[in-house]
């Protein structure tokens, strides 16, 4: 089976001087011809598929705002244009195509390269540069297709409040978020979901947390969570704004760090999910970082070497040992050995 991807660049979804713009993907687009993956055609998601996550009022409100010519619809600021409703339906549709293909065994794994992104969009409102919650829509669709347990791992620099809200009371859906604390949207405390310990797991990070910190999180939080929840498929909100040089955030990952995260996730999928894993693009506002992060992800999915651009963070990383202990204790995870990876 092959690795597949979909491509939804949404050129009409563009607002003056906004960081979430089509140009985010220009460098990645130049690399796609050399990526060893099969591009698949996509169709827009149907309204009833969107409605598995979003309210009718919310969907109709987005459509009306676009029909009126667009504008700012959320303080983030989130915007829409005349094409944004169709663009968002296509982004959700592309994500559905990827997840359905992997679930059905028609593809080994997949990457939905789509915009507008989705993980901030809540059931009743679009927010945080996001219109429809692509990954949550795909997760609910897979439950309809027979999946019993699914886990979303979100390493975007911002907390995926929308995905968390969509999963809040569904015991078949788990969510793990690593994110920079103190930035938009302000959610994602460790103790934010006391009713769902071990199922909704938040890892709020200090600024400059990077490759070493994420290695600890992988070994001590991510691995125990997967072992405990035993998902049948992994869905990944791939946010490349966790790179240390992203223009609007302050975490410390390098391209090599994205490579290690992707490899660990692919290995976990192989160990627990029959290899079933789908990555979905979220944030990332420097075109080179997006291209390097996506290239690292494709290499991991294909089992190929990644050409490291050697862009290690120049900032000292904080000590997050005690924070990780607190998170493991709160969620009931067994203590894991320290990672042996050298940096």
C-alpha positions as CSV (number, residue, x, y, z in Angstrom):
1,X,0.0,0.0,0.0
2,X,1.1,3.5,-0.7
3,X,1.3,6.7,1.3
4,X,-1.2,9.2,0.0
5,X,-1.9,12.9,0.4
6,X,-4.4,15.5,-0.6
7,X,-3.7,19.1,-1.6
8,X,-6.1,21.9,-0.8
9,X,-4.2,25.2,-0.9
10,X,-7.4,27.4,-1.0
11,X,-5.9,30.3,-2.9
12,X,-9.1,32.4,-2.6
13,X,-9.0,32.1,1.2
14,X,-6.7,35.1,1.8
15,X,-6.9,38.3,3.8
16,X,-4.4,41.2,3.6
17,X,-1.3,40.8,5.9
18,X,-2.8,37.8,7.7
19,X,-0.3,35.1,8.7
20,X,-2.7,32.3,7.7
21,X,-2.3,32.8,4.0
22,X,-1.8,30.6,0.8
23,X,1.9,31.6,0.7
24,X,2.4,29.4,3.8
25,X,2.4,26.5,1.4
26,X,4.5,27.8,-1.5
27,X,7.8,26.2,-0.6
28,X,6.1,22.9,0.2
29,X,4.4,23.0,-3.2
30,X,7.7,23.0,-5.0
31,X,8.7,19.8,-3.2
32,X,5.6,17.8,-3.8
33,X,6.8,16.4,-7.2
34,X,9.7,14.7,-5.5
35,X,7.8,13.2,-2.6
36,X,7.2,9.5,-2.8
37,X,3.5,9.6,-2.2
38,X,0.3,9.4,-4.3
39,X,-1.8,12.5,-4.6
40,X,-5.6,11.8,-4.4
41,X,-8.5,13.8,-5.7
42,X,-11.0,15.2,-3.2
43,X,-14.6,16.3,-3.0
44,X,-16.2,18.8,-0.7
45,X,-17.6,17.4,2.6
46,X,-21.3,17.3,2.7
47,X,-23.3,19.4,5.1
48,X,-24.4,16.5,7.2
49,X,-20.8,15.4,7.6
50,X,-19.8,18.8,8.9
51,X,-22.9,18.7,11.1
52,X,-21.5,15.7,13.0
53,X,-19.3,18.4,14.8
54,X,-20.8,21.8,14.1
55,X,-24.2,23.2,14.8
56,X,-26.6,24.1,12.0
57,X,-26.5,27.8,13.1
58,X,-22.7,27.8,13.0
59,X,-22.6,26.3,9.5
60,X,-25.2,28.7,8.2
61,X,-23.5,31.6,9.8
62,X,-20.2,30.9,8.1
63,X,-22.0,30.5,4.7
64,X,-23.9,33.7,5.1
65,X,-20.7,35.7,6.1
66,X,-19.0,34.4,2.9
67,X,-22.0,35.2,0.7
68,X,-21.9,38.8,2.0
69,X,-18.3,39.2,0.9
70,X,-16.4,38.0,4.0
71,X,-14.5,39.8,6.7
72,X,-13.3,39.3,10.3
73,X,-15.5,36.8,12.2
74,X,-13.4,36.2,15.4
75,X,-11.0,38.3,17.4
76,X,-8.0,36.0,16.7
77,X,-8.6,37.5,14.0
78,X,-10.3,34.8,12.0
79,X,-11.5,35.8,8.5
80,X,-13.6,34.5,5.7
81,X,-13.8,35.5,2.0
82,X,-16.3,34.8,-0.7
83,X,-14.6,31.4,-1.4
84,X,-14.0,30.4,2.2
85,X,-17.2,28.3,2.7
86,X,-16.3,26.1,-0.3
87,X,-12.6,26.1,0.7
88,X,-13.5,24.9,4.2
89,X,-15.8,22.2,2.8
90,X,-13.0,21.0,0.5
91,X,-10.5,21.0,3.4
92,X,-12.8,18.8,5.5
93,X,-13.5,16.7,2.4
94,X,-9.8,16.1,1.8
95,X,-9.3,15.1,5.4
96,X,-12.2,12.7,5.1
97,X,-10.8,11.2,1.9
98,X,-7.4,10.5,3.7
99,X,-8.9,9.0,6.8
100,X,-11.4,6.9,5.0
101,X,-8.7,5.5,2.6
102,X,-6.4,4.5,5.5
103,X,-9.3,3.1,7.6
104,X,-10.4,1.0,4.7
105,X,-6.9,-0.4,4.0
106,X,-6.7,1.4,0.6
107,X,-3.6,3.3,1.7
108,X,-0.9,2.7,4.3
109,X,-1.0,6.2,5.8
110,X,-1.8,9.7,4.7
111,X,-1.2,13.5,5.0
112,X,-4.1,15.9,4.5
113,X,-2.4,19.1,3.3
114,X,-5.3,21.4,3.7
115,X,-6.3,24.9,4.6
116,X,-8.1,26.6,6.2
117,X,-7.0,24.8,9.3
118,X,-9.4,23.4,11.9
119,X,-8.3,22.6,15.4
120,X,-9.6,25.8,17.1
121,X,-13.0,25.6,15.5
122,X,-15.6,24.7,18.2
123,X,-19.0,23.1,17.6
124,X,-20.8,26.4,17.7
125,X,-18.2,28.9,16.3
126,X,-15.3,29.3,14.0
127,X,-12.2,30.8,15.6
128,X,-8.4,30.9,15.7
129,X,-7.9,31.1,11.9
130,X,-10.0,28.0,11.6
131,X,-13.4,27.5,9.9
132,X,-14.5,23.9,10.2
133,X,-12.7,21.4,12.5
134,X,-11.3,19.0,9.8
135,X,-9.8,16.4,12.2
136,X,-12.8,16.3,14.5
137,X,-15.1,15.8,11.5
138,X,-12.9,13.0,10.3
139,X,-12.9,11.3,13.7
140,X,-16.6,11.4,14.1
141,X,-16.9,10.0,10.6
142,X,-14.7,7.1,11.5
143,X,-16.8,6.3,14.5
144,X,-19.8,6.0,12.1
145,X,-17.7,3.6,10.0
146,X,-17.1,1.3,12.9
147,X,-14.1,2.6,14.8
148,X,-14.3,2.1,18.5
149,X,-11.4,4.2,19.8
150,X,-9.4,7.0,18.1
151,X,-6.7,9.3,19.4
152,X,-5.8,12.7,18.1
153,X,-2.3,13.9,18.9
154,X,-1.9,17.7,18.4
155,X,1.6,19.3,18.5
156,X,0.6,22.6,17.1
157,X,2.0,25.5,19.3
158,X,-1.6,26.5,20.2
159,X,-4.0,24.4,22.2
160,X,-6.7,22.8,20.0
161,X,-9.7,24.0,22.0
162,X,-12.1,23.1,19.3
163,X,-11.0,19.4,19.0
164,X,-11.1,19.1,22.8
165,X,-14.6,20.6,22.9
166,X,-15.8,18.1,20.2
167,X,-14.3,15.2,22.1
168,X,-15.4,16.4,25.6
169,X,-18.0,13.8,26.4
170,X,-17.2,11.1,23.9
171,X,-15.3,8.3,25.7
172,X,-14.4,6.7,22.3
173,X,-12.3,9.7,21.4
174,X,-9.0,10.8,23.1
175,X,-7.0,13.9,22.7
176,X,-3.4,14.8,23.6
177,X,-2.2,18.4,23.1
178,X,1.2,19.9,23.6
179,X,1.1,23.7,23.4
180,X,2.7,26.8,24.5
181,X,1.1,28.2,27.6
182,X,0.0,31.8,27.8
183,X,-0.8,32.3,24.1
184,X,-4.0,32.1,22.1
185,X,-6.6,30.7,22.9
186,X,-5.7,30.6,26.6
187,X,-7.1,27.1,27.2
188,X,-5.3,23.8,27.7
189,X,-4.5,23.6,31.5
190,X,-3.3,20.3,32.8
191,X,-6.4,20.0,35.0
192,X,-8.9,21.4,32.5
193,X,-10.8,18.1,31.9
194,X,-11.1,16.4,35.3
195,X,-13.9,14.1,34.1
196,X,-11.6,12.7,31.4
197,X,-8.3,12.0,33.0
198,X,-6.1,9.9,30.8
199,X,-8.4,10.6,27.8
200,X,-8.1,14.4,27.4
201,X,-4.4,15.1,28.2
202,X,-3.1,18.7,28.1
203,X,0.7,19.4,28.2
204,X,1.1,23.2,28.6
205,X,4.7,24.2,27.9
206,X,6.9,27.1,28.7
207,X,8.5,29.1,25.9
208,X,11.4,27.6,24.1
209,X,10.5,24.0,25.0
210,X,12.0,22.1,22.1
211,X,13.5,18.8,20.9
212,X,14.6,17.6,24.4
213,X,11.3,18.5,26.0
214,X,9.3,16.8,23.3
215,X,11.5,13.7,23.7
216,X,10.5,13.5,27.4
217,X,6.8,14.1,26.5
218,X,6.9,11.3,23.9
219,X,8.4,8.8,26.3
220,X,6.6,9.7,29.5
221,X,3.2,11.0,28.3
222,X,2.5,9.9,24.7
223,X,3.6,6.3,24.9
224,X,1.7,5.6,28.2
225,X,-1.4,7.2,26.8
226,X,-1.4,5.1,23.7
227,X,-0.8,2.0,25.7
228,X,-3.6,2.8,28.0
229,X,-6.2,3.9,25.5
230,X,-5.2,1.5,22.7
231,X,-6.6,3.5,19.7
232,X,-7.4,1.8,16.5
233,X,-6.0,4.7,14.5
234,X,-3.9,7.8,15.2
235,X,-4.9,11.2,13.8
236,X,-2.3,13.9,14.1
237,X,-2.9,17.7,14.1
238,X,0.5,18.7,12.6
239,X,1.2,22.3,13.5
240,X,4.6,23.4,12.4
241,X,4.3,26.7,14.3
242,X,6.1,24.8,17.1
243,X,9.3,25.5,15.3
244,X,11.6,27.9,17.1
245,X,11.6,30.5,14.3
246,X,7.9,30.6,13.7
247,X,6.9,34.3,13.5
248,X,3.9,34.2,15.9
249,X,4.9,31.6,18.6
250,X,7.7,30.8,21.0
251,X,8.4,27.1,21.2
252,X,11.7,25.5,20.3
253,X,11.3,22.5,18.0
254,X,13.7,22.0,15.1
255,X,13.0,20.2,11.8
256,X,14.9,17.2,13.3
257,X,12.5,17.4,16.3
258,X,9.5,17.2,13.9
259,X,11.2,14.2,12.3
260,X,11.6,12.4,15.6
261,X,7.9,13.1,16.6
262,X,6.7,11.8,13.3
263,X,8.8,8.7,13.5
264,X,7.6,7.9,17.1
265,X,4.0,8.4,16.0
266,X,4.4,6.2,13.0
267,X,6.0,3.5,15.2
268,X,3.2,3.8,17.7
269,X,0.7,3.4,14.9
270,X,2.5,0.3,13.8
271,X,2.6,-1.2,17.3
272,X,-1.0,-0.4,18.3
273,X,-3.1,0.6,15.2
274,X,-2.0,-1.8,12.4
275,X,0.0,1.2,11.0
276,X,-3.1,3.3,10.6
277,X,-2.1,7.0,10.9
278,X,-3.2,10.2,9.2
279,X,-1.5,13.6,9.6
280,X,-3.6,16.8,9.1
281,X,-2.0,20.2,8.6
282,X,-2.8,22.9,11.1
283,X,-0.6,25.9,11.8
284,X,2.8,27.0,10.8
285,X,3.5,30.5,9.5
286,X,6.9,30.3,8.0
287,X,6.9,28.6,4.5
288,X,10.3,27.0,5.0
289,X,9.3,25.5,8.3
290,X,6.1,24.1,6.9
291,X,8.0,22.5,4.0
292,X,10.7,21.0,6.2
293,X,8.2,19.7,8.7
294,X,6.0,18.2,6.1
295,X,9.0,16.7,4.4
296,X,10.0,15.1,7.7
297,X,6.5,13.7,8.1
298,X,6.5,12.2,4.7
299,X,9.9,10.6,5.3
300,X,8.6,9.1,8.5
301,X,5.5,7.7,6.9
302,X,7.5,6.2,4.1
303,X,10.3,4.9,6.3
304,X,12.8,6.9,4.4
305,X,15.8,9.0,5.7
306,X,15.1,12.7,6.3
307,X,17.6,15.2,5.1
308,X,18.0,17.4,8.2
309,X,18.4,21.1,7.4
310,X,20.2,21.4,10.8
311,X,18.1,24.3,12.1
312,X,18.5,23.5,15.8
313,X,17.0,26.1,18.2
314,X,19.6,28.6,19.5
315,X,17.6,29.0,22.8
316,X,18.2,27.1,26.0
317,X,15.4,24.7,26.8
318,X,13.5,24.9,30.2
319,X,13.5,22.0,32.7
320,X,10.0,20.4,32.4
321,X,10.7,17.3,34.6
322,X,8.5,18.3,37.5
323,X,5.7,19.4,35.1
324,X,5.8,16.0,33.3
325,X,5.6,14.2,36.7
326,X,2.5,16.3,37.6
327,X,0.9,15.5,34.2
328,X,1.6,11.8,34.5
329,X,0.3,11.8,38.1
330,X,-2.9,13.6,37.2
331,X,-3.6,11.3,34.3
332,X,-2.6,8.1,36.0
333,X,0.2,7.2,33.7
334,X,3.0,4.9,34.8
335,X,6.5,6.4,35.0
336,X,8.5,5.7,31.8
337,X,12.2,5.4,31.4
338,X,14.2,8.4,30.3
339,X,14.6,8.7,26.5
340,X,18.0,7.4,25.2
341,X,17.9,9.6,22.1
342,X,21.0,11.8,21.7
343,X,20.7,15.4,20.4
